[in-house]
Amino acid sequence: MFSTLNLSFSRGDDLLNVRENFRRVAEALQTPCERFVLSDQTHTANVRVATREDAGKGITRERDYRDVDGLVTNEEGLVLATFYADCVPLYFVDVRRRAIGLSHSGWRGTVARMGQVTVDTMRREFKSRPEDIVCAIGPSICRDCYEISEDVAEKFEAEFFGFEEELLLDKGNGKYQLDLWKANERVLLDAGIRAANISVTGLCTCCNEKLLFSHRATGGKRGNLGAFLCLKETGSV
């Protein structure tokens, strides 16, 4: 259950093992854990501006914030960290203003347009322009694996009017298959991100449960994957 680098302190794993996993990630990133800033995910569209005062929060220091599913910063050396087990990791890099964002977007976050909220926060805080932002949609559940109920489908039909056929496959039994990748890509395009600046990994967590944690594939008996993003102090991302 926790054999593949679990990064959750709340899934029942030994806390010492989780800390060791974070240490290994920090070693791979060539930066100490004291520079990490962890989200506090509750499927909101709340984005926090992370500063040097937040360094270590969630791992070596207590967090003084709650309900944060997205993080942005223009501080060099600060590692943004968010967590997943089927939901969508969204990466943002403003190559001109040197600012970054990292957001967690499940179906609730996607309906709430978390990608748009992240871009808007970067525009407000760092004067970022959408045309200068490069985005990636990370490993997450694919449409073939993601069945949803009719009430959830109705929310997507309302929010993404005109794109229903692109995002939803009606199974005819009150169930639908939802394409979170295309939904988040649509959100990013609507936010002004250029199509050429959006990359989709196309890697499904549920199809690859032996390599990646998947809530659906394991019935909730799983750890957490981590997504990390940092502005290097050398001047490159």
N, C-alpha and C positions, 0 to 999 in steps of 0.2 A: 504493500500500500504506500509506503514512504520511501521506496528504494531509489527514486529518481530525483534527488535534490529538492525535496519539499521545502518550500519557503513560506509556510504558514505556521504561526504560533498558536493557532486556534483550531487545528484539525485533529488534535489528539496525539501528535508526534512528541517525542522527547524534546524539551526545549533546548537542551544542550546540543542535540543533533541539528536542530534548525539553526542555531547560532553558528555551528560549524559549517553548515551549508552556505550561510551568508558570508562567512569568512572566505570560503572557497570562491564565491562569486566576486568578492572584493579583490581577492588575489588575482583572479583572471582579468579584472578591470584595472588592476594596478593602482588601487586606491583603497584607503582604509574604510571600514564600516562606519566610522565616525562622520563620514561625509555623505552617507545615504540619507535621503528623506523619504519616508514611507507614507503611502496613502492610507486612508481609513474608509474603505469602500462599503457603501450601503446602497448602491444602484441609484445614486443621485446624478445630477448634472452639475455638481458643485466643483469648481476649479480653484485651487489655492496657488497664490504666488509664493514660491519657496525662496527664502533668502538664506544667507549664511547663518542667521540665528536659528534656522530650522535643522541645521546639520545634525545628524544622528537621531532625529526624532522617529520613534517607532521601532528602533533597534537598540541603540545604546542610551537613549534618553526617552522619557515619556513624551507622548504627543500631547499638545495642548489644543488640538483641534479634532473635530469629529466630522463625519459625513463628507469626506473629500474623496471624489473619484477621479480627479484630474489634478495635475501639478504642472506649473510652468515656472521657468526661471531664465535669467540671463547671467547668473552667477557661474563663473568658471570653477570647475572642480567639484560642483555639487551634483550628486547622483540621484536622479529622480527614479523612484521605484513604485510600480503598480503590479497587481497580481490577478491571476486568471486560472480558469479550469474549464473553458468553453467560450467565455465572453471575449469581446474583441479588444485587443490592444491597439491604440492609435498613437502613432509617433509623429511629432511635428518638429521640424528644424527650419528656422528662419536663417537662411544662409547669408543674408545681407546685414541684419541687425544683430546676429549672433544671439539668438534666443531659442529655447527649446520647450516642448510640451510633451506630456505623456498622459494619456487618459484611458480609463476603463469604460467600455461601452457594451453592456449587455442589451437585451431587448428594451428595457426601460430607458437606459441611457441613450439608445439609438433613437427611440421615439422622441425623447427630449432633446435630440440633436446635440449630443455631447461634443461632437467634432466642431460644430458651429460655435458652441460656447467656448471651446478651447481657443479657436482662432480669434474670436471676439476679445477674449481676455488678453491674448498676445498683442492684438492691435491696440487695445487700451493701455496696457502696461508698458509695452516695448516699442510702440509705433510700428509694429510689423505690418507688412502688406501681404495679403493672401498670395499674390503672384510670386513672392519671394520665399514662400514656405514649401518645403518638400515634406511629403507625408508618406507613411507606410501603414498598412492594415496588416497586423501580425497574425500568427497562428491562432485559430479559433474554430468554432464548429461550422461545418459547411451546411448548405441547404439540404442535401440529401439526408443528413443526420439530425436536422433540427426541426422537429415537429412541434407545432404550437396549436393552441385552442382557438376557437372562432373569436372569442372576445379579444384576444391579443391581435389576431389578424385584423379585426375591425379598427384597432388603434393605428395600425400601419396603413390601412386603406385611407383613413382620414388624414393622417399626417403626410403621406406620400401620394396624394391624389394625382392620378395620371400615370403613375409608375407601378401600379398594383401588380400587373402581369409580369413585370420585370423582377419583382421582389417575392411574390407569393405564388405558390402552387397549390391550388385547391384540390384536395384529395376526395372531395365529395361526401365525406362522412363527418363533417363538422371539424375536421382537422386540416391543417395547412402545413406546408414546408416553407420556412422563411430563410431568405438569403441575407444574412447580416452583412456579408461582405459588400454586396451591391447596395444595400441600404446605407451603409456608412460611406461608401464611395459617393453616393448621391448627396449625402449631407456635406461632404467635403467640396464637391463641385458647386453646390449651392452657396457654400461659404466663400467661394471665389478662388479655390485652389485649382490650378491648372491640371487638366487631365494627365499631361505628361509628367507632372510632379507627384502623382499618386502611384504607389506600388502596392500590390496585393500579393502576399506570400502564397496564397492558395493552399496552405497546409492546414488540414483539419485535425483538431485535437481529438475528436471522437473516433475518426478513422485510424488514428495513430496512438491509441491508448497505451501501448507498450512503451512508447517514447515520451508521450506528453500526458499530463493530467487532464482527465475529462470527467466532468460531473455527470453528464448523461450516460457515458459508457459504464461508469462504476456505480451508478445509483447513489452518488454522493460520497462514496468511500474513497476519498482521494486527498492528495495534498494540493499545493498551489504552485503554478508556474510563476516566474517573475519576468517583468519587462523592465529594462534599465536604460537610461539615457543620460548623457553627461557632456557638457562642454569642456573639452580638455584645456588645460591651462597653457598648452603650447600654441593654441590658436586654431586647432582643428577640432572637428566634432568627432 
